[in-house]
């Protein structure tokens, strides 16, 4: 026994962080993967006593980092080409790779403290090369403004950058669904909704994004504003045409106008078609976000009518 570990203990099964590497898998599983995080490559042999001492130490230290680094184990008897490529003259030999390049190496059995120091240096190296952290609240405000202004590409870039920093950021994921919806790419928006994790799918942001998608799909066949306006001018009490005008305004992101038309229906007939206008107006508020200026103004106007 060495360093408090049992060298004869069986090696754990392959995992995302500790795995066997071969000549055929090395390029993809090690070199390419090292572009994302540092990887320790342990060159060993079944007949090597010090290898059996070092391997469990490496495994323990790597497992403690929760995915920050990985360990690839290469049996030199089975993969002599790799041993030759890395000029392995004795085992055990450990090579540290990052960004596809060797950044350090050592040979022989080492105590756990030495391995921990090596790993700490690798993590520090990775952090030096990591992109600057995004100010997420500020980025979300900017993305929402760009989306409202119709600059869909720029908005999507910001949401995607946030997701790179936090893959489970529900508001940004929903933001991309909104971008797809605004672009009229309903099929892609639906695909993103279907692919969302349960935590994201059940968030209030995704619920609102789904409402936006449903409304946009219904409004996508909305008619010409001028034609609706002509009909309403001829008959102001034509509430169905006024409702259709609201849908057309929603489709064109004329938020205040869309809300006003529905509020006018409520003013003329509060219970028209089982509160159809009020129900639709509340969906608009949910789709825009209740803090949106159009939602705030619309709620104020609605309250003035309902409680007058």
Order of alpha helices (4+ residues) and beta strands (2+ residues): beta-beta-alpha-beta-alpha-beta-beta-alpha-alpha-alpha-alpha-alpha-alpha-alpha-alpha-alpha-alpha-alpha-alpha
